[in-house]
Amino acid sequence: MIKLTIVNGSCIYLNCMFIEMLEACTSDNNNTVVRIHNGTTYVVNETPEEIIASVQEWHRKCRSKK
């Protein structure tokens, strides 16, 4: 799971295997819309690049435990 910060300041832990789409918002606040497999969307403070890096790190940790 990866930790993301919703725009209201609360944190969520998301199973990154369920991420379907990331969309960078065009506004000045650099938020990202995250859509998961069931259609739920979250607007988070992290950039798409930060989310991708978190997912890659999660995958690295999983592979190293084998």
PDB file of N, CA, C and O in Angstrom:
ATOM      1  N   MET A   1       0.835  -1.177   0.000  1.00  0.00           N
ATOM      2  CA  MET A   1       0.000   0.000   0.000  1.00  0.00           C
ATOM      3  C   MET A   1       0.882   1.244   0.000  1.00  0.00           C
ATOM      4  O   MET A   1       1.996   1.242   0.524  1.00  0.00           O
ATOM      5  N   ILE A   2       0.357   2.294  -0.596  1.00  0.00           N
ATOM      6  CA  ILE A   2       1.082   3.553  -0.602  1.00  0.00           C
ATOM      7  C   ILE A   2       0.252   4.596   0.154  1.00  0.00           C
ATOM      8  O   ILE A   2      -0.976   4.530   0.196  1.00  0.00           O
ATOM      9  N   LYS A   3       0.955   5.549   0.744  1.00  0.00           N
ATOM     10  CA  LYS A   3       0.300   6.602   1.519  1.00  0.00           C
ATOM     11  C   LYS A   3       0.098   7.825   0.626  1.00  0.00           C
ATOM     12  O   LYS A   3       1.035   8.292  -0.022  1.00  0.00           O
ATOM     13  N   LEU A   4      -1.133   8.339   0.599  1.00  0.00           N
ATOM     14  CA  LEU A   4      -1.463   9.533  -0.172  1.00  0.00           C
ATOM     15  C   LEU A   4      -2.175  10.524   0.736  1.00  0.00           C
ATOM     16  O   LEU A   4      -2.834  10.132   1.699  1.00  0.00           O
ATOM     17  N   THR A   5      -2.042  11.804   0.428  1.00  0.00           N
ATOM     18  CA  THR A   5      -2.678  12.852   1.215  1.00  0.00           C
ATOM     19  C   THR A   5      -3.818  13.463   0.413  1.00  0.00           C
ATOM     20  O   THR A   5      -3.598  14.063  -0.639  1.00  0.00           O
ATOM     21  N   ILE A   6      -5.039  13.307   0.918  1.00  0.00           N
ATOM     22  CA  ILE A   6      -6.202  13.893   0.269  1.00  0.00           C
ATOM     23  C   ILE A   6      -6.143  15.406   0.488  1.00  0.00           C
ATOM     24  O   ILE A   6      -5.546  15.870   1.460  1.00  0.00           O
ATOM     25  N   VAL A   7      -6.759  16.173  -0.410  1.00  0.00           N
ATOM     26  CA  VAL A   7      -6.654  17.635  -0.351  1.00  0.00           C
ATOM     27  C   VAL A   7      -7.146  18.234   0.964  1.00  0.00           C
ATOM     28  O   VAL A   7      -6.742  19.344   1.310  1.00  0.00           O
ATOM     29  N   ASN A   8      -7.998  17.541   1.702  1.00  0.00           N
ATOM     30  CA  ASN A   8      -8.451  18.078   2.996  1.00  0.00           C
ATOM     31  C   ASN A   8      -7.420  17.861   4.100  1.00  0.00           C
ATOM     32  O   ASN A   8      -7.639  18.269   5.241  1.00  0.00           O
ATOM     33  N   GLY A   9      -6.295  17.219   3.770  1.00  0.00           N
ATOM     34  CA  GLY A   9      -5.212  17.018   4.731  1.00  0.00           C
ATOM     35  C   GLY A   9      -5.163  15.642   5.350  1.00  0.00           C
ATOM     36  O   GLY A   9      -4.159  15.293   5.972  1.00  0.00           O
ATOM     37  N   SER A  10      -6.212  14.845   5.204  1.00  0.00           N
ATOM     38  CA  SER A  10      -6.189  13.497   5.776  1.00  0.00           C
ATOM     39  C   SER A  10      -5.413  12.552   4.867  1.00  0.00           C
ATOM     40  O   SER A  10      -5.320  12.762   3.658  1.00  0.00           O
ATOM     41  N   CYS A  11      -4.865  11.518   5.469  1.00  0.00           N
ATOM     42  CA  CYS A  11      -4.067  10.539   4.726  1.00  0.00           C
ATOM     43  C   CYS A  11      -4.871   9.265   4.491  1.00  0.00           C
ATOM     44  O   CYS A  11      -5.682   8.855   5.321  1.00  0.00           O
ATOM     45  N   ILE A  12      -4.624   8.657   3.341  1.00  0.00           N
ATOM     46  CA  ILE A  12      -5.206   7.355   3.050  1.00  0.00           C
ATOM     47  C   ILE A  12      -4.072   6.423   2.634  1.00  0.00           C
ATOM     48  O   ILE A  12      -3.020   6.867   2.173  1.00  0.00           O
ATOM     49  N   TYR A  13      -4.304   5.148   2.801  1.00  0.00           N
ATOM     50  CA  TYR A  13      -3.382   4.129   2.316  1.00  0.00           C
ATOM     51  C   TYR A  13      -4.116   3.370   1.232  1.00  0.00           C
ATOM     52  O   TYR A  13      -5.179   2.799   1.472  1.00  0.00           O
ATOM     53  N   LEU A  14      -3.546   3.366   0.038  1.00  0.00           N
ATOM     54  CA  LEU A  14      -4.206   2.827  -1.136  1.00  0.00           C
ATOM     55  C   LEU A  14      -3.436   1.636  -1.674  1.00  0.00           C
ATOM     56  O   LEU A  14      -2.217   1.691  -1.832  1.00  0.00           O
ATOM     57  N   ASN A  15      -4.154   0.563  -1.954  1.00  0.00           N
ATOM     58  CA  ASN A  15      -3.540  -0.581  -2.607  1.00  0.00           C
ATOM     59  C   ASN A  15      -3.214  -0.157  -4.034  1.00  0.00           C
ATOM     60  O   ASN A  15      -4.109   0.032  -4.858  1.00  0.00           O
ATOM     61  N   CYS A  16      -1.926  -0.011  -4.314  1.00  0.00           N
ATOM     62  CA  CYS A  16      -1.525   0.526  -5.615  1.00  0.00           C
ATOM     63  C   CYS A  16      -1.841  -0.410  -6.774  1.00  0.00           C
ATOM     64  O   CYS A  16      -1.786   0.006  -7.931  1.00  0.00           O
ATOM     65  N   MET A  17      -2.167  -1.655  -6.489  1.00  0.00           N
ATOM     66  CA  MET A  17      -2.553  -2.579  -7.557  1.00  0.00           C
ATOM     67  C   MET A  17      -3.912  -2.207  -8.147  1.00  0.00           C
ATOM     68  O   MET A  17      -4.258  -2.659  -9.239  1.00  0.00           O
ATOM     69  N   PHE A  18      -4.676  -1.394  -7.437  1.00  0.00           N
ATOM     70  CA  PHE A  18      -6.011  -1.009  -7.897  1.00  0.00           C
ATOM     71  C   PHE A  18      -6.028   0.309  -8.667  1.00  0.00           C
ATOM     72  O   PHE A  18      -7.080   0.716  -9.159  1.00  0.00           O
ATOM     73  N   ILE A  19      -4.885   0.983  -8.782  1.00  0.00           N
ATOM     74  CA  ILE A  19      -4.857   2.268  -9.499  1.00  0.00           C
ATOM     75  C   ILE A  19      -5.061   2.011 -10.991  1.00  0.00           C
ATOM     76  O   ILE A  19      -4.366   1.206 -11.609  1.00  0.00           O
ATOM     77  N   GLU A  20      -6.022   2.713 -11.533  1.00  0.00           N
ATOM     78  CA  GLU A  20      -6.338   2.590 -12.948  1.00  0.00           C
ATOM     79  C   GLU A  20      -5.806   3.776 -13.751  1.00  0.00           C
ATOM     80  O   GLU A  20      -5.360   3.615 -14.887  1.00  0.00           O
ATOM     81  N   MET A  21      -5.857   4.994 -13.138  1.00  0.00           N
ATOM     82  CA  MET A  21      -5.510   6.188 -13.878  1.00  0.00           C
ATOM     83  C   MET A  21      -5.046   7.288 -12.929  1.00  0.00           C
ATOM     84  O   MET A  21      -5.573   7.439 -11.827  1.00  0.00           O
ATOM     85  N   LEU A  22      -4.052   8.053 -13.374  1.00  0.00           N
ATOM     86  CA  LEU A  22      -3.612   9.258 -12.675  1.00  0.00           C
ATOM     87  C   LEU A  22      -3.787  10.422 -13.637  1.00  0.00           C
ATOM     88  O   LEU A  22      -3.436  10.325 -14.813  1.00  0.00           O
ATOM     89  N   GLU A  23      -4.333  11.526 -13.131  1.00  0.00           N
ATOM     90  CA  GLU A  23      -4.512  12.706 -13.983  1.00  0.00           C
ATOM     91  C   GLU A  23      -4.042  13.939 -13.225  1.00  0.00           C
ATOM     92  O   GLU A  23      -4.566  14.266 -12.160  1.00  0.00           O
ATOM     93  N   ALA A  24      -3.052  14.613 -13.784  1.00  0.00           N
ATOM     94  CA  ALA A  24      -2.563  15.845 -13.166  1.00  0.00           C
ATOM     95  C   ALA A  24      -3.589  16.943 -13.396  1.00  0.00           C
ATOM     96  O   ALA A  24      -4.046  17.147 -14.520  1.00  0.00           O
ATOM     97  N   CYS A  25      -3.945  17.644 -12.338  1.00  0.00           N
ATOM     98  CA  CYS A  25      -4.885  18.765 -12.454  1.00  0.00           C
ATOM     99  C   CYS A  25      -4.177  19.941 -13.112  1.00  0.00           C
ATOM    100  O   CYS A  25      -2.977  20.139 -12.923  1.00  0.00           O
ATOM    101  N   THR A  26      -4.918  20.711 -13.877  1.00  0.00           N
ATOM    102  CA  THR A  26      -4.327  21.837 -14.586  1.00  0.00           C
ATOM    103  C   THR A  26      -4.326  23.117 -13.770  1.00  0.00           C
ATOM    104  O   THR A  26      -3.809  24.138 -14.223  1.00  0.00           O
ATOM    105  N   SER A  27      -4.897  23.078 -12.571  1.00  0.00           N
ATOM    106  CA  SER A  27      -4.915  24.272 -11.727  1.00  0.00           C
ATOM    107  C   SER A  27      -3.539  24.506 -11.105  1.00  0.00           C
ATOM    108  O   SER A  27      -2.632  23.689 -11.264  1.00  0.00           O
ATOM    109  N   ASP A  28      -3.393  25.600 -10.412  1.00  0.00           N
ATOM    110  CA  ASP A  28      -2.103  25.971  -9.814  1.00  0.00           C
ATOM    111  C   ASP A  28      -1.714  25.122  -8.609  1.00  0.00           C
ATOM    112  O   ASP A  28      -0.570  25.190  -8.161  1.00  0.00           O
ATOM    113  N   ASN A  29      -2.629  24.331  -8.079  1.00  0.00           N
ATOM    114  CA  ASN A  29      -2.346  23.615  -6.831  1.00  0.00           C
ATOM    115  C   ASN A  29      -1.641  22.278  -7.020  1.00  0.00           C
ATOM    116  O   ASN A  29      -1.311  21.626  -6.030  1.00  0.00           O
ATOM    117  N   ASN A  30      -1.398  21.850  -8.249  1.00  0.00           N
ATOM    118  CA  ASN A  30      -0.641  20.629  -8.540  1.00  0.00           C
ATOM    119  C   ASN A  30      -1.257  19.370  -7.930  1.00  0.00           C
ATOM    120  O   ASN A  30      -0.527  18.433  -7.606  1.00  0.00           O
ATOM    121  N   ASN A  31      -2.555  19.324  -7.770  1.00  0.00           N
ATOM    122  CA  ASN A  31      -3.212  18.124  -7.270  1.00  0.00           C
ATOM    123  C   ASN A  31      -3.278  17.073  -8.369  1.00  0.00           C
ATOM    124  O   ASN A  31      -3.082  17.367  -9.548  1.00  0.00           O
ATOM    125  N   THR A  32      -3.558  15.848  -7.957  1.00  0.00           N
ATOM    126  CA  THR A  32      -3.685  14.739  -8.893  1.00  0.00           C
ATOM    127  C   THR A  32      -4.977  13.997  -8.607  1.00  0.00           C
ATOM    128  O   THR A  32      -5.329  13.764  -7.451  1.00  0.00           O
ATOM    129  N   VAL A  33      -5.680  13.626  -9.669  1.00  0.00           N
ATOM    130  CA  VAL A  33      -6.858  12.779  -9.534  1.00  0.00           C
ATOM    131  C   VAL A  33      -6.402  11.338  -9.714  1.00  0.00           C
ATOM    132  O   VAL A  33      -5.762  11.001 -10.710  1.00  0.00           O
ATOM    133  N   VAL A  34      -6.732  10.495  -8.751  1.00  0.00           N
ATOM    134  CA  VAL A  34      -6.406   9.071  -8.790  1.00  0.00           C
ATOM    135  C   VAL A  34      -7.719   8.315  -8.935  1.00  0.00           C
ATOM    136  O   VAL A  34      -8.610   8.454  -8.097  1.00  0.00           O
ATOM    137  N   ARG A  35      -7.845   7.514  -9.991  1.00  0.00           N
ATOM    138  CA  ARG A  35      -9.038   6.683 -10.152  1.00  0.00           C
ATOM    139  C   ARG A  35      -8.633   5.234  -9.963  1.00  0.00           C
ATOM    140  O   ARG A  35      -7.650   4.771 -10.541  1.00  0.00           O
ATOM    141  N   ILE A  36      -9.407   4.518  -9.140  1.00  0.00           N
ATOM    142  CA  ILE A  36      -9.113   3.103  -8.920  1.00  0.00           C
ATOM    143  C   ILE A  36     -10.101   2.237  -9.697  1.00  0.00           C
ATOM    144  O   ILE A  36     -11.042   2.751 -10.301  1.00  0.00           O
ATOM    145  N   HIS A  37      -9.888   0.952  -9.679  1.00  0.00           N
ATOM    146  CA  HIS A  37     -10.594   0.001 -10.543  1.00  0.00           C
ATOM    147  C   HIS A  37     -12.114   0.022 -10.413  1.00  0.00           C
ATOM    148  O   HIS A  37     -12.809  -0.321 -11.369  1.00  0.00           O
ATOM    149  N   ASN A  38     -12.643   0.410  -9.269  1.00  0.00           N
ATOM    150  CA  ASN A  38     -14.103   0.388  -9.095  1.00  0.00           C
ATOM    151  C   ASN A  38     -14.757   1.727  -9.443  1.00  0.00           C
ATOM    152  O   ASN A  38     -15.957   1.908  -9.237  1.00  0.00           O
ATOM    153  N   GLY A  39     -13.961   2.667  -9.973  1.00  0.00           N
ATOM    154  CA  GLY A  39     -14.486   3.961 -10.384  1.00  0.00           C
ATOM    155  C   GLY A  39     -14.368   5.047  -9.342  1.00  0.00           C
ATOM    156  O   GLY A  39     -14.650   6.209  -9.635  1.00  0.00           O
ATOM    157  N   THR A  40     -13.959   4.703  -8.128  1.00  0.00           N
ATOM    158  CA  THR A  40     -13.765   5.700  -7.084  1.00  0.00           C
ATOM    159  C   THR A  40     -12.608   6.608  -7.455  1.00  0.00           C
ATOM    160  O   THR A  40     -11.580   6.142  -7.946  1.00  0.00           O
ATOM    161  N   THR A  41     -12.772   7.906  -7.222  1.00  0.00           N
ATOM    162  CA  THR A  41     -11.691   8.848  -7.487  1.00  0.00           C
ATOM    163  C   THR A  41     -11.306   9.568  -6.205  1.00  0.00           C
ATOM    164  O   THR A  41     -12.136   9.810  -5.328  1.00  0.00           O
ATOM    165  N   TYR A  42     -10.044   9.899  -6.121  1.00  0.00           N
ATOM    166  CA  TYR A  42      -9.500  10.669  -5.010  1.00  0.00           C
ATOM    167  C   TYR A  42      -8.698  11.821  -5.594  1.00  0.00           C
ATOM    168  O   TYR A  42      -7.985  11.643  -6.581  1.00  0.00           O
ATOM    169  N   VAL A  43      -8.809  13.000  -4.994  1.00  0.00           N
ATOM    170  CA  VAL A  43      -7.960  14.123  -5.359  1.00  0.00           C
ATOM    171  C   VAL A  43      -6.917  14.245  -4.257  1.00  0.00           C
ATOM    172  O   VAL A  43      -7.251  14.457  -3.091  1.00  0.00           O
ATOM    173  N   VAL A  44      -5.652  14.109  -4.638  1.00  0.00           N
ATOM    174  CA  VAL A  44      -4.571  14.051  -3.655  1.00  0.00           C
ATOM    175  C   VAL A  44      -3.541  15.140  -3.930  1.00  0.00           C
ATOM    176  O   VAL A  44      -3.487  15.702  -5.024  1.00  0.00           O
ATOM    177  N   ASN A  45      -2.733  15.425  -2.929  1.00  0.00           N
ATOM    178  CA  ASN A  45      -1.717  16.472  -3.040  1.00  0.00           C
ATOM    179  C   ASN A  45      -0.479  16.034  -3.810  1.00  0.00           C
ATOM    180  O   ASN A  45       0.220  16.876  -4.373  1.00  0.00           O
ATOM    181  N   GLU A  46      -0.194  14.743  -3.847  1.00  0.00           N
ATOM    182  CA  GLU A  46       1.005  14.254  -4.513  1.00  0.00           C
ATOM    183  C   GLU A  46       0.883  14.405  -6.031  1.00  0.00           C
ATOM    184  O   GLU A  46      -0.211  14.323  -6.591  1.00  0.00           O
ATOM    185  N   THR A  47       2.022  14.625  -6.680  1.00  0.00           N
ATOM    186  CA  THR A  47       2.047  14.710  -8.142  1.00  0.00           C
ATOM    187  C   THR A  47       2.016  13.299  -8.730  1.00  0.00           C
ATOM    188  O   THR A  47       2.313  12.333  -8.027  1.00  0.00           O
ATOM    189  N   PRO A  48       1.660  13.169 -10.007  1.00  0.00           N
ATOM    190  CA  PRO A  48       1.714  11.832 -10.625  1.00  0.00           C
ATOM    191  C   PRO A  48       3.105  11.204 -10.511  1.00  0.00           C
ATOM    192  O   PRO A  48       3.230   9.999 -10.295  1.00  0.00           O
ATOM    193  N   GLU A  49       4.132  12.013 -10.657  1.00  0.00           N
ATOM    194  CA  GLU A  49       5.495  11.495 -10.566  1.00  0.00           C
ATOM    195  C   GLU A  49       5.803  10.957  -9.171  1.00  0.00           C
ATOM    196  O   GLU A  49       6.470   9.931  -9.038  1.00  0.00           O
ATOM    197  N   GLU A  50       5.327  11.634  -8.136  1.00  0.00           N
ATOM    198  CA  GLU A  50       5.529  11.156  -6.762  1.00  0.00           C
ATOM    199  C   GLU A  50       4.774   9.860  -6.524  1.00  0.00           C
ATOM    200  O   GLU A  50       5.283   8.957  -5.859  1.00  0.00           O
ATOM    201  N   ILE A  51       3.574   9.761  -7.058  1.00  0.00           N
ATOM    202  CA  ILE A  51       2.779   8.543  -6.896  1.00  0.00           C
ATOM    203  C   ILE A  51       3.451   7.382  -7.617  1.00  0.00           C
ATOM    204  O   ILE A  51       3.541   6.280  -7.075  1.00  0.00           O
ATOM    205  N   ILE A  52       3.918   7.622  -8.826  1.00  0.00           N
ATOM    206  CA  ILE A  52       4.613   6.573  -9.588  1.00  0.00           C
ATOM    207  C   ILE A  52       5.857   6.114  -8.839  1.00  0.00           C
ATOM    208  O   ILE A  52       6.132   4.916  -8.772  1.00  0.00           O
ATOM    209  N   ALA A  53       6.609   7.052  -8.277  1.00  0.00           N
ATOM    210  CA  ALA A  53       7.807   6.688  -7.504  1.00  0.00           C
ATOM    211  C   ALA A  53       7.427   5.841  -6.290  1.00  0.00           C
ATOM    212  O   ALA A  53       8.134   4.890  -5.958  1.00  0.00           O
ATOM    213  N   SER A  54       6.323   6.174  -5.628  1.00  0.00           N
ATOM    214  CA  SER A  54       5.861   5.387  -4.469  1.00  0.00           C
ATOM    215  C   SER A  54       5.474   3.973  -4.892  1.00  0.00           C
ATOM    216  O   SER A  54       5.783   3.008  -4.194  1.00  0.00           O
ATOM    217  N   VAL A  55       4.804   3.850  -6.025  1.00  0.00           N
ATOM    218  CA  VAL A  55       4.419   2.533  -6.537  1.00  0.00           C
ATOM    219  C   VAL A  55       5.667   1.723  -6.890  1.00  0.00           C
ATOM    220  O   VAL A  55       5.751   0.537  -6.571  1.00  0.00           O
ATOM    221  N   GLN A  56       6.629   2.359  -7.546  1.00  0.00           N
ATOM    222  CA  GLN A  56       7.862   1.659  -7.899  1.00  0.00           C
ATOM    223  C   GLN A  56       8.608   1.189  -6.648  1.00  0.00           C
ATOM    224  O   GLN A  56       9.135   0.077  -6.619  1.00  0.00           O
ATOM    225  N   GLU A  57       8.650   2.026  -5.629  1.00  0.00           N
ATOM    226  CA  GLU A  57       9.304   1.645  -4.375  1.00  0.00           C
ATOM    227  C   GLU A  57       8.576   0.471  -3.719  1.00  0.00           C
ATOM    228  O   GLU A  57       9.213  -0.445  -3.198  1.00  0.00           O
ATOM    229  N   TRP A  58       7.250   0.500  -3.746  1.00  0.00           N
ATOM    230  CA  TRP A  58       6.462  -0.593  -3.192  1.00  0.00           C
ATOM    231  C   TRP A  58       6.791  -1.899  -3.909  1.00  0.00           C
ATOM    232  O   TRP A  58       6.961  -2.937  -3.269  1.00  0.00           O
ATOM    233  N   HIS A  59       6.881  -1.846  -5.254  1.00  0.00           N
ATOM    234  CA  HIS A  59       7.209  -3.049  -6.027  1.00  0.00           C
ATOM    235  C   HIS A  59       8.617  -3.538  -5.695  1.00  0.00           C
ATOM    236  O   HIS A  59       8.838  -4.745  -5.595  1.00  0.00           O
ATOM    237  N   ARG A  60       9.577  -2.619  -5.523  1.00  0.00           N
ATOM    238  CA  ARG A  60      10.936  -3.012  -5.165  1.00  0.00           C
ATOM    239  C   ARG A  60      10.958  -3.735  -3.822  1.00  0.00           C
ATOM    240  O   ARG A  60      11.633  -4.753  -3.665  1.00  0.00           O
ATOM    241  N   LYS A  61      10.214  -3.199  -2.858  1.00  0.00           N
ATOM    242  CA  LYS A  61      10.163  -3.831  -1.529  1.00  0.00           C
ATOM    243  C   LYS A  61       9.555  -5.219  -1.610  1.00  0.00           C
ATOM    244  O   LYS A  61      10.021  -6.138  -0.937  1.00  0.00           O
ATOM    245  N   CYS A  62       8.523  -5.386  -2.422  1.00  0.00           N
ATOM    246  CA  CYS A  62       7.886  -6.700  -2.573  1.00  0.00           C
ATOM    247  C   CYS A  62       8.828  -7.706  -3.194  1.00  0.00           C
ATOM    248  O   CYS A  62       8.884  -8.858  -2.762  1.00  0.00           O
ATOM    249  N   ARG A  63       9.567  -7.284  -4.198  1.00  0.00           N
ATOM    250  CA  ARG A  63      10.502  -8.203  -4.870  1.00  0.00           C
ATOM    251  C   ARG A  63      11.658  -8.593  -3.952  1.00  0.00           C
ATOM    252  O   ARG A  63      12.145  -9.721  -4.025  1.00  0.00           O
ATOM    253  N   SER A  64      12.104  -7.679  -3.092  1.00  0.00           N
ATOM    254  CA  SER A  64      13.237  -7.974  -2.236  1.00  0.00           C
ATOM    255  C   SER A  64      12.886  -8.944  -1.117  1.00  0.00           C
ATOM    256  O   SER A  64      13.785  -9.538  -0.520  1.00  0.00           O
ATOM    257  N   LYS A  65      11.618  -9.118  -0.822  1.00  0.00           N
ATOM    258  CA  LYS A  65      11.196 -10.029   0.256  1.00  0.00           C
ATOM    259  C   LYS A  65      11.108 -11.478  -0.198  1.00  0.00           C
ATOM    260  O   LYS A  65      10.895 -12.370   0.623  1.00  0.00           O
ATOM    261  N   LYS A  66      11.267 -11.722  -1.479  1.00  0.00           N
ATOM    262  CA  LYS A  66      11.159 -13.107  -1.985  1.00  0.00           C
ATOM    263  C   LYS A  66      12.434 -13.858  -1.821  1.00  0.00           C
ATOM    264  O   LYS A  66      12.514 -15.029  -2.192  1.00  0.00           O
TER     265      LYS A  66
END
